Amino acid sequence: TTPTATTTPTATTTRSATATASATAAAPASTYVDGTYTADGSYIDGGGDAESVTVTITLADDIVTEVDVTGSATSPQSRQYQQAFIGGIQAEVVGKDIDTLSVSRVAGSSLTSGGFNQALETIKADALS
């Protein structure tokens, strides 16, 4: 007779890799504290008169979510320019990082932007975290 050899596997290997990875990128820390801030800014109009605007900005994660500008012009021409500025400022700043803002001319009004930018700098200083 012929001898037969039988082989019976005695060990089985099962590979199971379970990996849990979170690939969430950490959001950069905000520079400014979320909230609503108000400041006044002044400028000299084309007639040499001092004018001012009051600026209110709401911030969330350094992004401007709301802006409100109130003018207090004394001359009719300045009042007209302030109203034009107020009507166009939202499109210029809402949804943008506050550090990228530098308004120069809005709706034909260039001098009012000086008062806005002055108020903006005060707001940034007030909102620092």
C-alpha positions as CSV (number, residue, x, y, z in Angstrom):
1,T,0.0,0.0,0.0
2,T,1.0,3.5,-0.6
3,P,1.1,5.8,2.3
4,T,-1.0,9.0,2.0
5,A,-0.3,12.2,3.6
6,T,-3.1,14.5,4.6
7,T,-2.6,18.1,5.5
8,T,-5.1,19.8,7.7
9,P,-4.6,23.5,8.3
10,T,-4.5,24.3,11.9
11,A,-4.5,28.1,11.9
12,T,-6.5,30.6,10.0
13,T,-5.5,34.2,9.7
14,T,-8.1,36.9,9.4
15,R,-7.1,40.4,8.8
16,S,-9.4,43.1,9.8
17,A,-8.3,46.7,9.9
18,T,-10.5,49.2,11.4
19,A,-9.3,52.7,11.2
20,T,-11.1,55.7,12.3
21,A,-9.7,59.0,11.1
22,S,-11.0,62.4,11.3
23,A,-9.8,64.5,8.5
24,T,-11.4,67.7,9.8
25,A,-9.0,70.6,9.3
26,A,-8.8,72.8,12.3
27,A,-10.3,76.2,11.6
28,P,-7.9,79.0,12.2
29,A,-8.6,80.9,15.4
30,S,-10.5,84.1,15.0
31,T,-8.6,87.3,15.5
32,Y,-11.7,89.2,16.6
33,V,-14.4,88.5,19.2
34,D,-17.8,87.8,17.6
35,G,-20.3,90.6,18.3
36,T,-21.7,93.9,17.2
37,Y,-19.6,97.0,17.4
38,T,-20.2,100.7,16.8
39,A,-17.8,103.6,16.2
40,D,-17.9,107.0,14.8
41,G,-15.6,108.3,12.0
42,S,-15.1,111.8,10.7
43,Y,-13.9,113.3,7.5
44,I,-13.7,116.7,5.8
45,D,-16.2,117.2,2.9
46,G,-15.5,118.9,-0.3
47,G,-16.6,122.3,1.1
48,G,-14.1,122.0,4.0
49,D,-16.7,121.1,6.6
50,A,-16.2,118.4,9.2
51,E,-18.7,115.5,8.7
52,S,-19.2,112.2,10.5
53,V,-20.7,108.8,10.1
54,T,-21.6,106.2,12.7
55,V,-20.7,102.6,11.7
56,T,-22.1,99.5,13.2
57,I,-20.6,96.1,12.2
58,T,-21.5,92.6,13.3
59,L,-18.7,90.1,13.2
60,A,-18.8,86.3,13.2
61,D,-15.5,84.4,12.8
62,D,-13.8,87.7,11.5
63,I,-16.5,88.0,8.7
64,V,-18.7,91.0,8.5
65,T,-22.3,89.7,8.6
66,E,-24.1,93.0,8.9
67,V,-23.2,96.7,8.5
68,D,-25.2,99.8,9.2
69,V,-24.0,103.3,8.5
70,T,-25.8,106.4,9.8
71,G,-24.8,109.8,8.4
72,S,-25.2,113.2,10.1
73,A,-24.2,115.5,7.2
74,T,-24.8,119.2,7.7
75,S,-24.7,120.3,4.0
76,P,-27.2,119.1,1.3
77,Q,-24.3,117.9,-0.9
78,S,-22.7,115.9,1.9
79,R,-26.1,114.4,2.8
80,Q,-26.5,113.3,-0.8
81,Y,-23.1,111.6,-0.8
82,Q,-23.6,110.0,2.6
83,Q,-26.9,108.6,1.4
84,A,-25.3,107.1,-1.7
85,F,-22.5,105.6,0.4
86,I,-25.0,104.1,2.9
87,G,-27.0,102.6,0.0
88,G,-23.9,100.9,-1.5
89,I,-21.8,99.9,1.5
90,Q,-23.4,96.5,2.2
91,A,-22.4,95.1,-1.1
92,E,-18.8,96.1,-0.4
93,V,-18.3,94.7,3.0
94,V,-20.9,92.0,4.0
95,G,-19.5,88.5,3.7
96,K,-15.9,89.7,3.8
97,D,-13.1,89.3,6.3
98,I,-12.8,92.5,8.3
99,D,-9.0,92.6,7.8
100,T,-9.5,92.7,4.0
101,L,-11.7,95.8,4.1
102,S,-10.4,99.2,2.9
103,V,-13.2,101.2,1.3
104,S,-12.2,103.9,-1.1
105,R,-15.2,104.8,-3.2
106,V,-18.8,103.6,-2.8
107,A,-21.6,104.7,-5.1
108,G,-19.6,107.7,-6.2
109,S,-18.9,108.9,-2.6
110,S,-15.1,108.9,-1.9
111,L,-14.9,111.3,1.1
112,T,-17.4,109.4,3.2
113,S,-15.2,106.3,3.0
114,G,-12.6,108.2,5.0
115,G,-15.0,108.4,7.9
116,F,-16.0,104.8,7.4
117,N,-12.4,103.5,7.4
118,Q,-11.7,105.5,10.6
119,A,-14.6,104.0,12.3
120,L,-13.6,100.6,11.0
121,E,-10.1,100.9,12.6
122,T,-11.8,101.7,15.9
123,I,-14.1,98.7,15.6
124,K,-11.1,96.4,14.8
125,A,-9.3,97.6,17.9
126,D,-12.4,97.2,20.1
127,A,-13.1,93.7,18.8
128,L,-9.6,92.2,19.2
129,S,-9.7,89.0,21.2
